[in-house]
Amino acid sequence: MGALDACEAAGAAHLAGMVIRAPSGARIRGEFAAAHGFPAFRDRGLALRRPVLDSILLERARAAGVEIREGEQVISVLRDPRGAVCGVRVRGLGGEVNDLEGANGARDTTDLRAHLVIGADGLRSTIARRIGVARQALGPRRLAFIGHYRGVEGITDFGEMHVEREGYAGFADVGHGLTNVAVVVPRASVRDAVAGKPSAFLEGWIAARPHLAPRMAHAARATTVRVTGPFASHASRAWGRGVALVGDAADFFDPFTGEGIYAALRGGELLAPYALESLAADRPRDADAALRAYDRARRKAFRGKWAIERLVALAVGAPALLERAAATLEASPAMANLFVGVAGDFVPASEVLRPGYLARLVFGNLVRSRSEPLPLSP
């Protein structure tokens, strides 16, 4: 996309890997640059605030000739006589809509016609709901409290995840002296925190844990703490007649493995050739076939990571299983590096879904391996 240099110039932090702490204190440390035979695009990951990244990507779209319309919200889809999506209805942010489908009582609305609508509108996607494919996935119902702070103690070039029995917290340098701080907890445990003071909830949650409290003792909040979730949502399919879904609009399970940005960018990359094929089709059924093929390609590309996300969610919710896995990964840097490489999206998910890896993860030293590090599949 031609955006990498701009991300670097914006002061993105460089991350060397991840550290995961289990409730018992066991620490899993995995590095992106490791001797597992799967080189990444670069040795370090980049971390920067979303407003900065979003602005860079928006400017790249504008430079490519995209018309950017700000201050408007998509409220519905338009359909042609055969029922295919043929555009969207939008309203100004100051307008009012009494009917969600926009047919009656809508004010300050505009209809935008299009040969293809791409829903990239995130969790609770309006497009996914309007075409009837939005689903609630089986999985944890969690909310994330996220803010940026200055002066967090002990921040290094490793991102951190601290798993507790009541949720987990994450810390990561995002450049310019800012640390991204997140707390993810079951929705049922939040009660009135969302409507009250999200910052007080986040800071109180961390302060109540002795091993985390010193990290934030002298920290100053630099941005508003925002709440997002619940997660574990997906679309029954990522396409419809005249429409395709990408990123969180198509699926999002849990933020533990940090999939949002990768899934959005990779999903857009996957969609591009199928979108062009659909637009170039002479017959509606050929246009539909191209989008259906995109859905198959998407499922194939992300199937392994979806399985990993669900296994991680299972472990986070089962302390005994998590502790056993953490002890194994703490004792085996090679296994930890593979896991972090999968989370970083440059090691194939199949490497940690192999029976041998999973058996060692669950049973530890009870399962004997031929060598260390683990042999890799061809």
Residue pairs with C-beta under 8 A, 6 or more apart in sequence:
1 57
1 60
2 60
2 63
3 56
3 57
3 60
6 56
6 59
6 60
7 46
7 48
7 53
7 56
8 46
10 48
10 52
10 56
10 175
11 48
11 175
11 176
12 46
12 47
12 48
12 174
12 175
13 46
13 47
13 48
13 157
13 172
13 173
13 174
13 175
14 44
14 45
14 46
14 47
14 157
15 32
15 44
15 45
15 46
15 47
15 157
15 158
15 159
15 172
15 173
16 31
16 32
16 33
16 43
16 44
16 157
16 158
17 29
17 30
17 31
17 32
17 158
17 159
17 337
17 340
18 28
18 29
18 30
18 158
18 159
18 160
18 161
18 340
18 343
18 344
19 27
19 28
19 29
19 30
19 158
19 159
19 160
19 161
20 27
20 28
20 30
20 160
20 161
20 162
20 163
20 326
20 329
21 27
21 28
21 160
21 161
21 162
21 163
21 211
22 28
22 163
22 322
22 323
22 326
23 163
23 164
23 165
23 319
23 322
23 323
24 323
24 326
25 211
26 323
26 326
26 327
26 330
27 326
27 330
28 326
28 329
28 330
28 336
28 339
29 158
29 330
29 333
29 336
30 329
30 333
30 336
30 337
30 338
30 339
30 340
30 341
30 343
31 337
31 340
32 40
32 43
32 44
32 45
32 340
32 341
32 344
32 346
33 40
33 43
33 44
34 333
34 334
34 337
34 340
34 341
35 334
35 337
35 373
36 334
36 337
36 338
36 341
36 347
36 351
36 373
36 376
37 376
38 341
38 346
38 347
38 348
38 351
39 346
40 341
40 344
40 346
41 346
44 157
45 344
47 159
47 172
47 173
47 174
47 175
47 180
48 174
48 175
49 148
49 174
49 175
49 178
49 180
53 261
58 68
61 68
62 68
69 90
71 92
71 93
72 90
72 91
72 92
72 93
72 110
73 90
73 91
73 92
73 93
74 88
74 89
74 90
74 121
74 126
74 127
75 89
75 90
75 91
75 97
75 100
75 102
75 106
75 109
75 126
76 88
76 89
76 100
76 101
76 102
76 126
76 130
77 85
77 87
77 88
77 89
77 117
77 127
77 130
77 131
77 243
78 85
78 86
78 87
78 88
78 89
78 111
78 113
79 85
79 86
80 86
80 242
82 241
82 284
83 241
84 240
84 241
84 242
84 284
85 117
85 131
85 240
85 241
85 242
85 243
86 113
86 114
86 115
86 242
87 111
87 112
87 113
87 114
87 117
88 111
88 112
88 114
88 117
88 127
89 102
89 106
89 109
89 110
89 111
89 112
90 109
90 110
90 112
91 97
91 102
91 106
91 107
91 108
91 109
91 110
92 108
94 108
95 106
95 107
95 108
95 109
96 106
96 107
96 108
97 105
97 106
97 107
97 109
98 104
98 105
98 106
99 105
99 106
101 130
102 109
115 242
115 279
116 242
116 243
116 244
116 275
116 278
116 279
117 127
117 242
117 243
117 244
118 243
118 244
118 245
118 246
118 271
118 275
119 125
119 126
119 127
119 128
119 243
119 244
119 245
119 246
119 249
120 245
120 246
120 247
120 249
120 264
120 268
121 127
121 249
122 247
122 248
122 249
123 228
123 229
123 231
123 233
123 248
123 249
123 252
124 134
124 233
125 134
125 235
125 245
125 248
125 249
127 243
127 245
127 249
128 134
128 235
128 245
128 249
128 250
131 240
131 243
133 235
133 236
133 237
133 238
133 240
133 245
134 233
134 235
135 233
135 234
135 235
135 236
136 232
136 233
137 232
137 233
137 234
137 251
137 253
138 232
139 231
139 232
139 253
139 254
139 310
139 313
140 186
140 231
140 232
140 254
140 313
140 316
140 317
141 186
141 187
141 188
141 229
141 230
141 231
141 232
142 167
142 184
142 185
142 186
142 187
142 229
142 230
142 231
142 232
142 254
143 184
143 185
143 186
143 187
143 190
143 194
143 227
143 228
143 229
143 230
144 182
144 183
144 184
144 227
144 228
144 229
144 231
144 255
145 182
145 183
145 184
145 185
145 193
145 198
145 201
145 202
145 205
145 225
145 226
145 227
146 180
146 181
146 182
146 225
146 226
146 227
146 228
147 180
147 181
147 182
147 198
147 199
147 202
147 221
147 222
147 223
147 224
147 225
147 226
148 174
148 178
148 179
148 180
148 181
148 221
148 222
148 223
149 178
149 179
149 181
149 216
149 219
149 220
149 221
149 222
150 177
150 178
150 179
150 219
150 220
150 222
151 218
151 219
151 220
152 171
152 179
152 181
152 215
152 216
152 219
153 214
153 215
153 216
153 217
153 218
153 219
154 215
155 171
155 173
155 179
156 173
157 173
159 170
159 171
159 172
159 173
159 258
160 170
160 171
160 172
161 168
161 169
161 170
161 256
162 168
162 169
162 170
162 171
162 209
162 211
162 212
163 316
163 322
164 209
165 319
166 185
166 186
166 189
167 183
167 184
167 185
167 186
167 189
167 205
168 183
168 184
168 256
168 316
169 181
169 182
169 183
169 184
169 205
169 206
169 209
169 212
170 180
170 181
170 182
170 184
171 179
171 180
171 181
171 215
172 179
172 180
173 179
173 180
174 180
178 222
179 219
181 202
181 206
181 216
181 219
182 255
183 201
183 202
183 205
183 206
184 229
184 254
184 255
184 256
185 205
187 229
187 230
190 201
193 200
193 201
193 227
194 227
198 225
198 226
198 227
199 221
199 224
199 225
201 225
202 225
203 216
203 221
206 212
206 213
206 215
206 216
207 213
207 216
231 252
231 253
231 254
231 255
232 252
232 253
232 254
233 251
233 252
234 250
234 251
234 252
234 253
235 245
235 249
235 250
235 251
237 295
238 244
238 245
238 246
238 250
238 251
238 294
238 295
238 298
239 245
239 288
239 291
239 292
239 294
239 295
240 291
241 284
241 287
241 288
241 291
242 287
243 291
244 271
244 274
244 275
244 278
244 291
244 294
246 264
246 267
246 268
246 271
247 260
247 263
247 264
247 267
247 268
248 260
248 263
248 264
250 267
250 298
251 263
251 302
251 306
252 259
252 260
252 263
253 259
253 306
253 309
253 310
253 313
254 309
254 312
254 313
256 309
256 312
256 313
256 316
257 305
257 308
257 309
257 312
257 343
258 343
259 305
259 309
259 345
262 345
263 302
266 301
266 345
267 298
267 302
270 294
270 297
270 298
270 301
271 294
271 298
274 290
274 291
274 293
274 294
274 297
275 290
275 291
275 294
277 290
277 293
278 287
278 288
278 290
278 291
279 287
281 287
281 289
281 290
303 349
304 348
304 349
304 350
304 353
305 342
305 345
305 349
307 349
307 353
308 342
308 343
308 349
308 352
308 353
314 321
315 321
315 322
315 325
316 322
321 362
324 361
324 362
324 363
324 364
325 361
325 362
327 364
328 335
328 360
328 361
328 364
328 365
329 335
329 336
329 339
329 361
330 336
331 364
331 365
332 360
332 372
332 373
332 374
333 373
334 372
334 373
334 374
335 357
335 360
335 361
335 373
335 374
338 347
338 351
338 352
338 357
338 374
339 352
341 347
341 351
342 348
342 349
342 351
342 352
350 377
351 357
351 376
351 377
352 358
352 361
354 377
356 367
356 369
356 374
357 374
359 367
360 367
360 369
360 374
